[in-house]
Every structure is written in C-alpha cells, then in structure tokens.
Amino acid sequence: MAHFESNRNLAMVFIALSIAWIAILFIESSQPPAAIMGEVSGLDKVAHFLAFGVLALLVFGASFNLGLGWHLPAFFMPLLIVTVIGVADELYQLSNPSRAFEVLDLVADISGAFICLYICKLIFKSRLMRRFNFSK
C-alpha cells in the first residue's frame, strides 16, 4: 500500500474552506428559503445533496492531507463529520419560524456526502492502481 505524506499547510486550507462553507450553510439556513425552491419540485433536495457533497469533499481534503490516505478512516470521518453538521443544520432550522426540520433534507445531506466520497474513493483507488501498475 502506498504511503502518503501529510501536507499540513494544504490541510489547513481545506479546514479553513470547510469552516467557511459550514458558515455559509448556517447563514443560508437562517434565511427564508429562496422562492425558486418552492416552485421547482425537489430542488431543495438537490441543493442539500450538492451543498453537503461539497462539504464532504472539503473535509476529505483536510483528512487526506493530514495523512490518512484513501483507506476507510479517510472516508468514514468526513461522512461522520458531515452527518453531524447536517443534523445540527436541521436542528438549527427549528429556531427559524420560516424553516423546519426535514428528515428528507438530512437524507439528501448524507447521500450527497456519501456519493461524493465514494466517487473520490474510486478515483483515488484507480489512480493508485495505475501509478503502481497494479492489475485490476
């Protein structure tokens, strides 16, 4: 198995971007939903899927650059972190009268994170196999 050097500086960039993205998510959650969300069926679930997929990629970038590589913990921890943030976001929306806790939003959050992380895993595994000339 390949050994990956940690890159603390790049990890710090990903951590800062993750924190900024989380702040954006919570700021957006404190606002009434955009009018288009009510006009297009399912658009809010797509937005959740994409927003939390991006967050998962940012958190993965931080964990990967801290030296976790592409094995299970590098994907489990970002998924766990994004899930906790998704739950916190939905609970936070309970404090806003124009928002509500929705289980399907949470499902979209976790699904977006899982799919993005799974695609990352496939890409990294494929690149490693080519790099080290492993047969499939």
PASEBA-1860 file (N, C-alpha, C; in nm, 3 decimals):
! residues 136
1> MAHFESNR> 0.084/-0.118/0.000/0.000/0.000/0.000/0.089/0.123/0.000 ~ 0.047/0.224/-0.068/0.126/0.345/-0.080/0.121/0.424/0.050 ~ 0.230/0.492/0.077/0.237/0.580/0.194/0.223/0.724/0.145 ~ 0.135/0.797/0.207/0.112/0.935/0.169/0.172/1.026/0.274 ~ 0.246/1.124/0.229/0.300/1.225/0.319/0.188/1.323/0.354 ~ 0.187/1.362/0.478/0.087/1.462/0.514/0.135/1.600/0.466 ~ 0.040/1.682/0.434/0.067/1.818/0.391/-0.015/1.909/0.480 ~ 0.043/1.947/0.592/-0.030/2.025/0.693/-0.080/2.159/0.640
9> NLAMVFIA> -0.001/2.225/0.556/-0.044/2.355/0.503/-0.168/2.341/0.417 ~ -0.170/2.241/0.329/-0.287/2.219/0.245/-0.406/2.174/0.330 ~ -0.379/2.094/0.432/-0.485/2.051/0.523/-0.548/2.173/0.590 ~ -0.466/2.269/0.630/-0.519/2.389/0.695/-0.606/2.471/0.598 ~ -0.568/2.473/0.471/-0.650/2.542/0.371/-0.786/2.473/0.361 ~ -0.786/2.339/0.354/-0.913/2.265/0.346/-0.996/2.283/0.472 ~ -0.932/2.289/0.586/-1.005/2.312/0.711/-1.069/2.451/0.709 ~ -0.994/2.551/0.667/-1.049/2.688/0.660/-1.165/2.694/0.561
17> LSIAWIAI> -1.150/2.629/0.446/-1.259/2.628/0.346/-1.381/2.553/0.401 ~ -1.358/2.446/0.474/-1.469/2.370/0.535/-1.545/2.457/0.634 ~ -1.471/2.528/0.718/-1.535/2.616/0.817/-1.614/2.727/0.747 ~ -1.556/2.784/0.643/-1.626/2.889/0.568/-1.753/2.834/0.504 ~ -1.745/2.714/0.447/-1.862/2.652/0.383/-1.970/2.622/0.486 ~ -1.930/2.575/0.604/-2.027/2.549/0.711/-2.095/2.680/0.753 ~ -2.017/2.786/0.763/-2.075/2.916/0.798/-2.176/2.959/0.693 ~ -2.143/2.940/0.567/-2.236/2.975/0.458/-2.364/2.893/0.469
25> LFIESSQP> -2.350/2.763/0.498/-2.468/2.676/0.512/-2.558/2.725/0.625 ~ -2.497/2.762/0.739/-2.579/2.806/0.853/-2.638/2.945/0.829 ~ -2.565/3.031/0.761/-2.622/3.163/0.726/-2.742/3.144/0.634 ~ -2.727/3.056/0.535/-2.837/3.028/0.443/-2.956/2.968/0.518 ~ -2.928/2.885/0.618/-3.036/2.823/0.696/-3.111/2.922/0.782 ~ -3.048/3.036/0.810/-3.116/3.135/0.893/-3.206/3.227/0.811 ~ -3.203/3.213/0.679/-3.284/3.294/0.588/-3.409/3.215/0.545 ~ -3.513/3.285/0.506/-3.627/3.213/0.446/-3.580/3.146/0.316
33> PAAIMGEV> -3.641/3.033/0.281/-3.599/2.966/0.158/-3.622/3.054/0.035 ~ -3.535/3.038/-0.064/-3.549/3.112/-0.190/-3.680/3.072/-0.257 ~ -3.743/3.166/-0.324/-3.873/3.143/-0.387/-3.869/3.027/-0.487 ~ -3.758/3.014/-0.557/-3.748/2.908/-0.659/-3.756/2.768/-0.597 ~ -3.718/2.757/-0.471/-3.722/2.626/-0.405/-3.864/2.572/-0.398 ~ -3.961/2.659/-0.380/-4.100/2.617/-0.376/-4.162/2.597/-0.513 ~ -4.100/2.656/-0.614/-4.154/2.648/-0.749/-4.112/2.522/-0.824 ~ -3.993/2.471/-0.793/-3.940/2.353/-0.862/-3.936/2.237/-0.763
41> SGLDKVAH> -4.015/2.137/-0.790/-4.025/2.022/-0.701/-3.890/1.949/-0.688 ~ -3.847/1.929/-0.565/-3.725/1.853/-0.539/-3.597/1.934/-0.546 ~ -3.606/2.061/-0.585/-3.485/2.143/-0.600/-3.414/2.160/-0.467 ~ -3.489/2.171/-0.358/-3.425/2.186/-0.227/-3.343/2.063/-0.190 ~ -3.391/1.945/-0.230/-3.315/1.821/-0.201/-3.188/1.816/-0.284 ~ -3.195/1.862/-0.408/-3.076/1.868/-0.494/-2.975/1.965/-0.433 ~ -3.024/2.079/-0.384/-2.936/2.178/-0.322/-2.867/2.119/-0.199 ~ -2.942/2.047/-0.117/-2.883/1.981/0.001/-2.779/1.878/-0.042
49> FLAFGVLA> -2.813/1.796/-0.140/-2.722/1.694/-0.191/-2.590/1.756/-0.235 ~ -2.598/1.861/-0.316/-2.477/1.925/-0.369/-2.399/1.999/-0.260 ~ -2.468/2.072/-0.175/-2.400/2.150/-0.071/-2.323/2.060/0.025 ~ -2.384/1.950/0.065/-2.317/1.861/0.160/-2.218/1.769/0.090 ~ -2.235/1.748/-0.040/-2.132/1.678/-0.118/-2.006/1.761/-0.124 ~ -2.021/1.891/-0.147/-1.905/1.982/-0.149/-1.839/1.983/-0.011 ~ -1.919/1.991/0.093/-1.863/1.990/0.229/-1.785/1.861/0.254 ~ -1.838/1.749/0.211/-1.769/1.621/0.230/-1.634/1.621/0.157
57> LLVFGASF> -1.631/1.678/0.037/-1.505/1.685/-0.037/-1.403/1.774/0.034 ~ -1.448/1.884/0.090/-1.359/1.972/0.164/-1.304/1.904/0.289 ~ -1.391/1.837/0.363/-1.347/1.767/0.484/-1.255/1.651/0.446 ~ -1.286/1.582/0.336/-1.197/1.476/0.289/-1.060/1.533/0.253 ~ -1.058/1.649/0.185/-0.930/1.712/0.150/-0.846/1.739/0.274 ~ -0.910/1.782/0.381/-0.838/1.805/0.506/-0.785/1.674/0.563 ~ -0.869/1.573/0.570/-0.826/1.445/0.629/-0.719/1.377/0.544 ~ -0.733/1.385/0.412/-0.634/1.323/0.324/-0.498/1.391/0.340
65> NLGLGWHL> -0.499/1.523/0.349/-0.373/1.596/0.363/-0.315/1.591/0.504 ~ -0.391/1.536/0.596/-0.336/1.509/0.729/-0.270/1.371/0.733 ~ -0.273/1.301/0.619/-0.200/1.175/0.607/-0.283/1.049/0.626 ~ -0.416/1.059/0.615/-0.499/0.940/0.634/-0.508/0.853/0.509 ~ -0.466/0.904/0.393/-0.470/0.824/0.270/-0.612/0.802/0.222 ~ -0.635/0.694/0.150/-0.767/0.670/0.092/-0.839/0.552/0.155 ~ -0.786/0.499/0.263/-0.850/0.385/0.327/-0.973/0.429/0.407 ~ -1.036/0.336/0.474/-1.165/0.359/0.539/-1.172/0.484/0.627
73> PAFFMPLL> -1.078/0.507/0.720/-1.094/0.625/0.806/-1.099/0.757/0.730 ~ -1.031/0.765/0.618/-1.032/0.889/0.541/-1.170/0.918/0.485 ~ -1.254/0.815/0.470/-1.389/0.834/0.419/-1.493/0.829/0.531 ~ -1.465/0.752/0.634/-1.560/0.741/0.744/-1.569/0.871/0.823 ~ -1.454/0.930/0.856/-1.456/1.053/0.937/-1.523/1.169/0.865 ~ -1.493/1.196/0.737/-1.566/1.304/0.671/-1.717/1.278/0.667 ~ -1.757/1.153/0.644/-1.900/1.122/0.642/-1.963/1.145/0.779 ~ -1.894/1.105/0.882/-1.944/1.126/1.018/-1.954/1.276/1.049
81> IVTVIGVA> -1.850/1.350/1.015/-1.849/1.495/1.041/-1.962/1.564/0.965 ~ -1.978/1.531/0.838/-2.083/1.593/0.757/-2.222/1.554/0.810 ~ -2.239/1.432/0.854/-2.367/1.389/0.911/-2.400/1.470/1.036 ~ -2.302/1.488/1.124/-2.324/1.566/1.246/-2.360/1.711/1.210 ~ -2.292/1.767/1.112/-2.322/1.905/1.069/-2.461/1.912/1.005 ~ -2.498/1.809/0.929/-2.632/1.804/0.870/-2.741/1.801/0.977 ~ -2.720/1.720/1.080/-2.817/1.713/1.191/-2.822/1.848/1.261 ~ -2.704/1.906/1.287/-2.700/2.038/1.353/-2.771/2.144/1.270
89> DELYQLSN> -2.753/2.139/1.138/-2.818/2.235/1.049/-2.969/2.221/1.055 ~ -3.017/2.099/1.051/-3.162/2.076/1.058/-3.217/2.119/1.194 ~ -3.144/2.091/1.301/-3.189/2.135/1.433/-3.187/2.287/1.444 ~ -3.087/2.349/1.384/-3.078/2.495/1.383/-3.199/2.556/1.312 ~ -3.247/2.490/1.209/-3.362/2.542/1.135/-3.489/2.543/1.220 ~ -3.491/2.463/1.328/-3.606/2.467/1.418/-3.621/2.603/1.486 ~ -3.509/2.677/1.497/-3.515/2.809/1.561/-3.564/2.918/1.467 ~ -3.580/2.884/1.341/-3.624/2.982/1.241/-3.770/2.952/1.204
97> PSRAFEVL> -3.861/3.046/1.230/-4.003/3.021/1.202/-4.034/2.993/1.054 ~ -3.947/3.038/0.963/-3.973/3.015/0.820/-3.907/2.886/0.771 ~ -3.846/2.812/0.861/-3.780/2.685/0.826/-3.835/2.574/0.913 ~ -3.804/2.450/0.874/-3.850/2.335/0.951/-3.748/2.222/0.939 ~ -3.742/2.139/1.040/-3.659/2.018/1.037/-3.724/1.921/0.939 ~ -3.647/1.875/0.842/-3.699/1.778/0.744/-3.604/1.660/0.735 ~ -3.655/1.542/0.762/-3.575/1.421/0.756/-3.523/1.398/0.615 ~ -3.603/1.429/0.514/-3.558/1.409/0.376/-3.443/1.502/0.338
105> DLVADISG> -3.438/1.621/0.400/-3.322/1.709/0.379/-3.197/1.643/0.436 ~ -3.210/1.585/0.553/-3.097/1.516/0.616/-3.053/1.396/0.532 ~ -3.148/1.324/0.476/-3.116/1.212/0.387/-3.041/1.263/0.264 ~ -3.084/1.376/0.210/-3.014/1.434/0.094/-2.873/1.479/0.133 ~ -2.858/1.535/0.253/-2.725/1.576/0.302/-2.630/1.457/0.307 ~ -2.675/1.351/0.373/-2.590/1.233/0.392/-2.565/1.163/0.258 ~ -2.666/1.157/0.174/-2.650/1.094/0.042/-2.548/1.169/-0.043 ~ -2.557/1.301/-0.043/-2.461/1.381/-0.119/-2.319/1.358/-0.071
113> AFICLYIC> -2.302/1.354/0.061/-2.169/1.330/0.118/-2.120/1.191/0.080 ~ -2.206/1.091/0.096/-2.165/0.953/0.070/-2.127/0.933/-0.077 ~ -2.210/0.981/-0.167/-2.184/0.963/-0.311/-2.054/1.033/-0.352 ~ -2.035/1.157/-0.306/-1.912/1.230/-0.340/-1.789/1.160/-0.284 ~ -1.797/1.111/-0.162/-1.684/1.040/-0.102/-1.658/0.907/-0.173 ~ -1.763/0.840/-0.213/-1.747/0.713/-0.284/-1.679/0.735/-0.421 ~ -1.721/0.840/-0.490/-1.658/0.873/-0.618/-1.510/0.907/-0.596 ~ -1.482/0.981/-0.489/-1.343/1.012/-0.454/-1.263/0.884/-0.433
121> KLIFKSRL> -1.321/0.792/-0.361/-1.252/0.666/-0.332/-1.222/0.593/-0.463 ~ -1.318/0.587/-0.552/-1.296/0.519/-0.680/-1.186/0.587/-0.761 ~ -1.187/0.720/-0.762/-1.086/0.794/-0.838/-0.948/0.770/-0.778 ~ -0.937/0.781/-0.647/-0.807/0.763/-0.583/-0.756/0.620/-0.599 ~ -0.844/0.524/-0.584/-0.803/0.384/-0.598/-0.756/0.357/-0.741 ~ -0.828/0.409/-0.838/-0.791/0.391/-0.979/-0.655/0.456/-1.008 ~ -0.634/0.576/-0.956/-0.507/0.646/-0.977/-0.391/0.570/-0.913 ~ -0.415/0.516/-0.794/-0.309/0.440/-0.727/-0.275/0.313/-0.804
129> MRRFNFSK> -0.377/0.247/-0.854/-0.353/0.122/-0.927/-0.272/0.151/-1.054 ~ -0.304/0.260/-1.123/-0.226/0.296/-1.242/-0.085/0.338/-1.206 ~ -0.073/0.415/-1.097/0.058/0.466/-1.057/0.154/0.354/-1.021 ~ 0.104/0.252/-0.955/0.190/0.144/-0.910/0.174/0.019/-0.996 ~ 0.109/0.033/-1.111/0.093/-0.076/-1.209/0.031/-0.202/-1.151 ~ -0.068/-0.183/-1.065/-0.143/-0.298/-1.013/-0.246/-0.339/-1.116 ~ -0.266/-0.467/-1.131/-0.371/-0.512/-1.224/-0.504/-0.505/-1.151 ~ -0.610/-0.485/-1.228/-0.743/-0.473/-1.168/-0.805/-0.607/-1.145
END
